[in-house]
């Protein structure tokens, strides 16, 4: 019986991460969109990072729908973590996003290339 169960599991196609989790509704507050984050945004947990150059805000908003669903893919390990983007800014060639991890609510930041954007509709 155990062999049949394992064989059956091997034949089923694996679910993608986006299909395997229960996504919450996107937040209606506590994110940064259309502007650079401030220190108050970071202090209140509404932004994950602040781009400063010589003490002055130096981030420019990236034209992305914020908040939105995404998956952070760790470049070193390949680990995929479901997140909600709460900010997107650039400075020069650096494009960065701030996010909250699903489940833990932990804030994080990554380069834009490290996230798979899923849009503003709940992934199914």
MITI-413395 format. One record per residue: residue number from 1; residue in three letters; x, z, y of N, C-alpha, C in turn. Coordinates in steps of 0.2 Angstrom, whole numbers, plus 5000, padded with zeros to 4 digits. Each point is the difference from the previous one (the first is absolute). Layout:
<margus>
+-----+---------+------+------+------+-------+-------+-------+------+------+------+
| num | residuo | n.xx | n.zz | n.yy | ca.xx | ca.zz | ca.yy | c.xx | c.zz | c.yy |
+-----+---------+------+------+------+-------+-------+-------+------+------+------+
| NUM |     ALA |    X |    Z |    Y |     X |     Z |     Y |    X |    Z |    Y |
...
+-----+---------+------+------+------+-------+-------+-------+------+------+------+
</margus>
This chain:
<margus>
+-----+---------+------+------+------+-------+-------+-------+------+------+------+
| num | residuo | n.xx | n.zz | n.yy | ca.xx | ca.zz | ca.yy | c.xx | c.zz | c.yy |
+-----+---------+------+------+------+-------+-------+-------+------+------+------+
|   1 |     UNK | 5004 | 5000 | 4994 |  4996 |  5000 |  5006 | 5004 | 5000 | 5006 |
|   2 |     UNK | 5006 | 5004 | 5000 |  5004 |  5000 |  5006 | 5003 | 4994 | 5001 |
|   3 |     UNK | 5002 | 4996 | 4995 |  5003 |  4993 |  5001 | 4995 | 4996 | 5003 |
|   4 |     UNK | 4994 | 5000 | 4998 |  4995 |  4995 |  5003 | 4999 | 5002 | 5007 |
|   5 |     UNK | 5000 | 5006 | 5002 |  4999 |  5002 |  5007 | 5006 | 4998 | 5004 |
|   6 |     UNK | 5006 | 5001 | 4998 |  5006 |  4997 |  5004 | 5000 | 4993 | 5000 |
|   7 |     UNK | 4998 | 4996 | 4995 |  5000 |  4993 |  5000 | 4994 | 4998 | 5005 |
|   8 |     UNK | 4995 | 5003 | 5000 |  4994 |  4998 |  5005 | 5003 | 5001 | 5007 |
|   9 |     UNK | 5003 | 5006 | 5001 |  5003 |  5001 |  5007 | 5005 | 4995 | 5002 |
|  10 |     UNK | 5004 | 4997 | 4996 |  5005 |  4995 |  5001 | 4996 | 4994 | 5002 |
|  11 |     UNK | 4995 | 4998 | 4997 |  4996 |  4994 |  5001 | 4996 | 5000 | 5007 |
|  12 |     UNK | 4999 | 5006 | 5002 |  4996 |  5000 |  5007 | 5004 | 4999 | 5005 |
|  13 |     UNK | 4998 | 4996 | 5005 |  5004 |  4999 |  5006 | 5000 | 5006 | 5005 |
|  14 |     UNK | 5006 | 5001 | 5002 |  5001 |  5006 |  5004 | 4996 | 5000 | 5007 |
|  15 |     UNK | 4997 | 5005 | 5002 |  4997 |  5000 |  5007 | 5005 | 5000 | 5005 |
|  16 |     UNK | 4999 | 4997 | 5005 |  5005 |  5000 |  5006 | 4999 | 5007 | 5003 |
|  17 |     UNK | 5004 | 5002 | 5004 |  5000 |  5007 |  5003 | 4994 | 5000 | 5004 |
|  18 |     UNK | 4998 | 4995 | 5004 |  4995 |  5000 |  5005 | 4993 | 5001 | 4996 |
|  19 |     UNK | 5000 | 4997 | 4994 |  4993 |  5001 |  4996 | 5000 | 5006 | 4997 |
|  20 |     UNK | 5005 | 5004 | 4999 |  5000 |  5006 |  4995 | 4999 | 5006 | 5004 |
|  21 |     UNK | 5000 | 5000 | 5007 |  4998 |  5006 |  5004 | 4994 | 5000 | 5004 |
|  22 |     UNK | 4998 | 5006 | 5002 |  4994 |  5000 |  5004 | 5002 | 5001 | 5007 |
|  23 |     UNK | 4999 | 4994 | 5004 |  5002 |  5000 |  5007 | 4994 | 5004 | 5004 |
|  24 |     UNK | 5003 | 5004 | 5005 |  4995 |  5003 |  5004 | 4998 | 4995 | 5006 |
|  25 |     UNK | 4995 | 5002 | 5004 |  4999 |  4996 |  5006 | 5005 | 5001 | 5005 |
|  26 |     UNK | 5001 | 4994 | 5004 |  5006 |  5001 |  5005 | 4998 | 5005 | 5005 |
|  27 |     UNK | 5005 | 5003 | 5003 |  4998 |  5005 |  5005 | 4997 | 4997 | 5007 |
|  28 |     UNK | 4996 | 5003 | 5003 |  4998 |  4998 |  5006 | 5003 | 5002 | 5006 |
|  29 |     UNK | 5005 | 5005 | 4999 |  5004 |  5003 |  5005 | 5007 | 5002 | 4997 |
|  30 |     UNK | 5004 | 5002 | 5004 |  5007 |  5002 |  4998 | 5004 | 4995 | 4997 |
|  31 |     UNK | 5001 | 4994 | 5004 |  5005 |  4995 |  4999 | 5002 | 4997 | 5007 |
|  32 |     UNK | 5005 | 4996 | 5000 |  5002 |  4996 |  5006 | 4999 | 4993 | 4999 |
|  33 |     UNK | 4996 | 4997 | 5004 |  4999 |  4993 |  5000 | 5000 | 4997 | 5007 |
|  34 |     UNK | 5004 | 4994 | 5001 |  5000 |  4997 |  5006 | 5005 | 5003 | 5005 |
|  35 |     UNK | 5003 | 5005 | 4998 |  5005 |  5003 |  5005 | 5006 | 5003 | 4996 |
|  36 |     UNK | 5005 | 5003 | 5004 |  5005 |  5003 |  4997 | 4998 | 5008 | 4998 |
|  37 |     UNK | 5003 | 5002 | 4995 |  4998 |  5008 |  4999 | 5004 | 5004 | 5005 |
|  38 |     UNK | 4997 | 5006 | 5001 |  5003 |  5005 |  5005 | 5002 | 5006 | 4996 |
|  39 |     UNK | 5004 | 5004 | 5003 |  5002 |  5006 |  4996 | 4994 | 5004 | 4998 |
|  40 |     UNK | 4994 | 5000 | 5004 |  4994 |  5004 |  4999 | 4997 | 4997 | 4993 |
|  41 |     UNK | 5000 | 4993 | 5000 |  4997 |  4997 |  4993 | 5004 | 5003 | 4994 |
|  42 |     UNK | 5007 | 5000 | 5001 |  5004 |  5002 |  4994 | 4999 | 5008 | 4999 |
|  43 |     UNK | 4999 | 5004 | 5005 |  4999 |  5007 |  5000 | 4993 | 5001 | 4996 |
|  44 |     UNK | 4995 | 4996 | 5001 |  4994 |  5001 |  4998 | 4999 | 4997 | 4993 |
|  45 |     UNK | 5005 | 4996 | 4997 |  4999 |  4997 |  4994 | 4996 | 4993 | 5000 |
|  46 |     UNK | 4999 | 4998 | 5006 |  4997 |  4993 |  5001 | 5005 | 4994 | 5000 |
|  47 |     UNK | 5006 | 5002 | 5000 |  5006 |  4995 |  5000 | 5005 | 5003 | 4995 |
|  48 |     UNK | 5004 | 4996 | 4997 |  5005 |  5002 |  4996 | 5007 | 5000 | 5003 |
|  49 |     UNK | 5001 | 4996 | 5005 |  5006 |  4999 |  5003 | 4999 | 4998 | 5008 |
|  50 |     UNK | 5006 | 5001 | 5003 |  5000 |  4999 |  5007 | 5007 | 4995 | 5002 |
|  51 |     UNK | 4999 | 4995 | 5003 |  5006 |  4996 |  5001 | 5002 | 5001 | 5007 |
|  52 |     UNK | 5006 | 5003 | 5001 |  5002 |  5002 |  5007 | 5007 | 4997 | 5001 |
|  53 |     UNK | 5001 | 4998 | 5006 |  5007 |  4997 |  5002 | 5001 | 5004 | 5006 |
|  54 |     UNK | 5006 | 5004 | 5000 |  5002 |  5004 |  5006 | 4994 | 5004 | 5003 |
|  55 |     UNK | 4996 | 5003 | 4995 |  4995 |  5004 |  5002 | 4993 | 4997 | 5002 |
|  56 |     UNK | 5000 | 4993 | 5000 |  4994 |  4997 |  5002 | 4997 | 4996 | 4994 |
|  57 |     UNK | 4993 | 5000 | 5000 |  4997 |  4997 |  4995 | 5002 | 4992 | 5000 |
|  58 |     UNK | 5002 | 4998 | 4994 |  5003 |  4993 |  5000 | 4996 | 4996 | 4994 |
|  59 |     UNK | 4995 | 5002 | 4997 |  4996 |  4997 |  4995 | 4995 | 4995 | 5003 |
|  60 |     UNK | 4999 | 4994 | 4997 |  4995 |  4996 |  5002 | 4995 | 4999 | 4994 |
|  61 |     UNK | 4994 | 5001 | 5002 |  4995 |  4999 |  4994 | 5000 | 4993 | 4997 |
|  62 |     UNK | 5000 | 5001 | 4993 |  5000 |  4993 |  4996 | 4992 | 4999 | 4999 |
|  63 |     UNK | 4999 | 4993 | 5001 |  4993 |  4998 |  4999 | 4997 | 5000 | 4993 |
|  64 |     UNK | 4998 | 5006 | 4998 |  4997 |  5001 |  4993 | 4994 | 5005 | 5001 |
|  65 |     UNK | 4996 | 4999 | 4996 |  4994 |  5004 |  5000 | 5002 | 5007 | 4997 |
|  66 |     UNK | 4999 | 5005 | 5005 |  5002 |  5007 |  4998 | 4993 | 5004 | 5002 |
|  67 |     UNK | 4998 | 5004 | 4995 |  5003 |  5002 |  4994 | 4998 | 4994 | 4995 |
|  68 |     UNK | 5004 | 5000 | 4994 |  4999 |  4995 |  4995 | 5003 | 5003 | 4993 |
|  69 |     UNK | 4997 | 4997 | 4995 |  5003 |  5002 |  4993 | 5006 | 4997 | 4999 |
|  70 |     UNK | 5004 | 5003 | 4996 |  5007 |  4997 |  4998 | 5003 | 5003 | 4994 |
|  71 |     UNK | 5005 | 4997 | 4998 |  5004 |  5003 |  4994 | 5007 | 5000 | 5002 |
|  72 |     UNK | 5003 | 5006 | 5001 |  5007 |  5000 |  5001 | 5004 | 4999 | 4994 |
|  73 |     UNK | 5005 | 4995 | 5000 |  5004 |  4999 |  4994 | 5007 | 5002 | 5002 |
|  74 |     UNK | 5003 | 5005 | 4997 |  5006 |  5003 |  5001 | 5005 | 4994 | 4998 |
|  75 |     UNK | 5005 | 4998 | 5004 |  5004 |  4995 |  4999 | 5005 | 5002 | 4995 |
|  76 |     UNK | 5002 | 5006 | 4999 |  5005 |  5003 |  4996 | 4998 | 5000 | 4992 |
|  77 |     UNK | 4993 | 5003 | 5000 |  4998 |  5002 |  4993 | 4994 | 4995 | 4998 |
|  78 |     UNK | 4997 | 4997 | 5005 |  4994 |  4996 |  4998 | 4994 | 5004 | 4999 |
|  79 |     UNK | 5000 | 5006 | 5002 |  4994 |  5004 |  4999 | 4995 | 4998 | 5005 |
|  80 |     UNK | 4994 | 5000 | 4998 |  4994 |  4998 |  5005 | 4996 | 5006 | 5001 |
|  81 |     UNK | 4999 | 5001 | 5007 |  4996 |  5006 |  5002 | 4994 | 4997 | 5004 |
|  82 |     UNK | 4994 | 5002 | 4999 |  4995 |  4998 |  5004 | 5000 | 5004 | 5007 |
|  83 |     UNK | 4999 | 4996 | 5005 |  5000 |  5003 |  5007 | 4995 | 4997 | 5004 |
|  84 |     UNK | 4999 | 5004 | 5006 |  4996 |  4997 |  5006 | 5004 | 4999 | 5005 |
|  85 |     UNK | 5001 | 4994 | 5003 |  5004 |  4999 |  5006 | 4997 | 5004 | 5006 |
|  86 |     UNK | 5004 | 5003 | 5004 |  4997 |  5004 |  5006 | 5004 | 4997 | 5006 |
|  87 |     UNK | 5005 | 4996 | 4999 |  5004 |  4997 |  5006 | 5004 | 4995 | 4998 |
|  88 |     UNK | 5002 | 4995 | 5005 |  5004 |  4995 |  4998 | 5003 | 4998 | 5007 |
|  89 |     UNK | 5007 | 5000 | 5000 |  5004 |  4999 |  5006 | 5006 | 4996 | 4999 |
|  90 |     UNK | 5003 | 4997 | 5005 |  5006 |  4997 |  4999 | 5005 | 5001 | 5006 |
|  91 |     UNK | 5006 | 4999 | 4999 |  5005 |  5000 |  5005 | 5006 | 4996 | 4998 |
|  92 |     UNK | 5000 | 4994 | 5004 |  5005 |  4995 |  4997 | 4998 | 4997 | 4994 |
|  93 |     UNK | 5005 | 5000 | 4995 |  4998 |  4997 |  4994 | 4997 | 5005 | 4995 |
|  94 |     UNK | 5000 | 5006 | 5002 |  4997 |  5005 |  4995 | 4992 | 5001 | 5001 |
|  95 |     UNK | 4997 | 4999 | 4994 |  4993 |  5000 |  5000 | 4998 | 5006 | 4995 |
|  96 |     UNK | 4997 | 5005 | 5003 |  4999 |  5006 |  4996 | 4992 | 5002 | 5000 |
|  97 |     UNK | 4998 | 5003 | 4995 |  4994 |  5003 |  4999 | 5000 | 5007 | 4999 |
|  98 |     UNK | 4995 | 5004 | 5002 |  4999 |  5007 |  4998 | 4994 | 5000 | 4996 |
|  99 |     UNK | 5000 | 5005 | 4995 |  4994 |  5000 |  4995 | 4999 | 5007 | 4998 |
| 100 |     UNK | 4994 | 5001 | 4997 |  4998 |  5007 |  4997 | 4999 | 4998 | 4992 |
| 101 |     UNK | 5004 | 5004 | 4996 |  4999 |  4998 |  4993 | 4993 | 5003 | 4998 |
| 102 |     UNK | 4997 | 4996 | 4995 |  4993 |  5002 |  4997 | 5002 | 5006 | 4996 |
| 103 |     UNK | 4995 | 5005 | 5000 |  5001 |  5005 |  4995 | 5004 | 5006 | 5003 |
| 104 |     UNK | 5005 | 4999 | 5003 |  5004 |  5005 |  5003 | 4999 | 5001 | 5008 |
| 105 |     UNK | 4999 | 4994 | 5003 |  4999 |  5000 |  5007 | 5007 | 5000 | 5004 |
| 106 |     UNK | 5005 | 5000 | 4996 |  5007 |  5000 |  5002 | 5002 | 4994 | 5005 |
| 107 |     UNK | 5003 | 5001 | 5006 |  5001 |  4995 |  5004 | 5007 | 4997 | 4998 |
| 108 |     UNK | 5000 | 4993 | 5001 |  5006 |  4997 |  4998 | 5001 | 4994 | 5005 |
| 109 |     UNK | 5006 | 4997 | 5000 |  5002 |  4994 |  5004 | 5003 | 4995 | 4995 |
| 110 |     UNK | 5000 | 4994 | 5001 |  5003 |  4995 |  4996 | 5001 | 4993 | 5005 |
| 111 |     UNK | 5004 | 4996 | 4998 |  5000 |  4993 |  5003 | 4994 | 4997 | 4997 |
| 112 |     UNK | 4998 | 4995 | 5005 |  4994 |  4996 |  4998 | 5001 | 4996 | 4994 |
| 113 |     UNK | 5006 | 4998 | 4998 |  5001 |  4996 |  4994 | 4999 | 5004 | 4994 |
| 114 |     UNK | 5000 | 5007 | 5001 |  4999 |  5005 |  4994 | 4993 | 5001 | 4998 |
| 115 |     UNK | 4995 | 4997 | 5004 |  4993 |  5002 |  4998 | 4996 | 4993 | 4999 |
| 116 |     UNK | 4996 | 5001 | 4995 |  4995 |  4995 |  4998 | 4994 | 5001 | 5004 |
| 117 |     UNK | 4998 | 4996 | 5005 |  4994 |  5001 |  5004 | 4994 | 4998 | 4996 |
| 118 |     UNK | 4995 | 5005 | 5000 |  4993 |  4998 |  4996 | 4994 | 4999 | 5004 |
| 119 |     UNK | 5001 | 5001 | 5007 |  4995 |  4999 |  5004 | 4995 | 5006 | 5002 |
| 120 |     UNK | 4995 | 4999 | 5003 |  4996 |  5005 |  5003 | 4993 | 5001 | 4995 |
| 121 |     UNK | 4999 | 4996 | 4995 |  4995 |  5001 |  4996 | 5003 | 5004 | 4994 |
| 122 |     UNK | 4996 | 5005 | 4997 |  5002 |  5004 |  4994 | 5002 | 4995 | 4995 |
| 123 |     UNK | 5006 | 5001 | 4997 |  5002 |  4996 |  4994 | 4996 | 5001 | 4994 |
| 124 |     UNK | 4998 | 4995 | 4996 |  4995 |  5002 |  4995 | 5004 | 4999 | 4993 |
+-----+---------+------+------+------+-------+-------+-------+------+------+------+
</margus>
